């Protein structure tokens, strides 16, 4: 399949995989800076362990479901396979592993450690690859049907829907199943503030994600001959639009500003290869404003304790990105064309249905069987006690 790819293509996609791998440090520090200090160590360990479990799930199960390729042949035969295919697995793994990293931020501070690792394995091994196959490998003929009916298939160049909306819509039922943190909402309707523990760490996480995102988007071309400077400039413009919209609507709140940049980048992934830069700027600005409004609304009105706001940031902004590709990717609005607004609606809706249904099934069954929620004492002491002991030991040694 990829035997004709050059060594330069292998290096290109390897560098992309490394950049996206670095983004997981961004996920870690974004969560680290947002959660309370007693849960910081748990956040760091959780992101790394989620990635390790994701690797096993995707290697043995998920990649095969999505692309019909496995790496279970004997080592001599495996070494003869295309270096591009092996490296492409690494590249796409970093996308798949972003899903539990997204979920992690929503359920932070009250989910049990090992049940979450189990959920990660199931989500990356079975749920995520289903929509990945449909969107990126024409699974079950869905893309062909959309093309026949509406003139173009579902377009998601770098994963606004495949990765971000899917991650965010998996996180929503997980957050609802868990319920809010103890003391977050009082019986008389008051909201107990849990401010970020470290704005510098939050900002560091956002910056790591922003830098890595150019690998996420630009290198989604996967080969050098398909690389596009348009993707790079559109990513930049969307990030700027999201930042400034969040600055204004968020009233200079540093958490909103840094997440606004991420909201813009989430939204532009799908259409970054077909939009005009002005369209990307608008797409990012809408996403930045959407995040500020919906994060505030879900926390204060609906009493949904989504700690990092991953449903508004990834779920809703990713949904907007899938739709925006059908709007600003059209030639009528300065885009390259080759997209269908109706196909974008259908594909996005299908991704949401698979994600929400899969997330509800996985986390609902975990709650009914082995349990998902920390006890009141464990939550009070700081995340999972087994991880909290590490933090307590480190703190004791520091004071000593």
Buried (B, 14 or more C-beta within 10 A) or exposed (E): EBEEBEEEBBEBBBBBBBBBBBBBBBBBBBBBBBBBEBBBBBBBBBBEBBBEBBBBBBBBBBBBBBBEBEEEEEEEEEEEBBBBBBBBBBBBBBBBBBBBBBBBBBBBBBBBBEBBBBBBBBBBBBBBBBBBBBBBBBBEEBBEBBBEEBEBBBBBBBBBBBBBBBBBBBBBBBBBBBBBBBEBBEEEEEEEEBEBBBBEBBBBBBBBBBEBBBBBBBBBBBBBEEBBEBBBBBBBBBBBBBBBBBBBBBEEBBBBBBBBBBBBBBBBBBBBBBBBBBBBBBBBBBBBBBBBBBBBEBBEEEEBBBBBBBBBBBBBBBBBBBBBBBBBBBEEBBBBEBBBBBBBBBBBBBBBEBBBBBBBEBBBBBBEEEEBBBEEEBBEBBBBBEBBEEBBEEEEEEEE
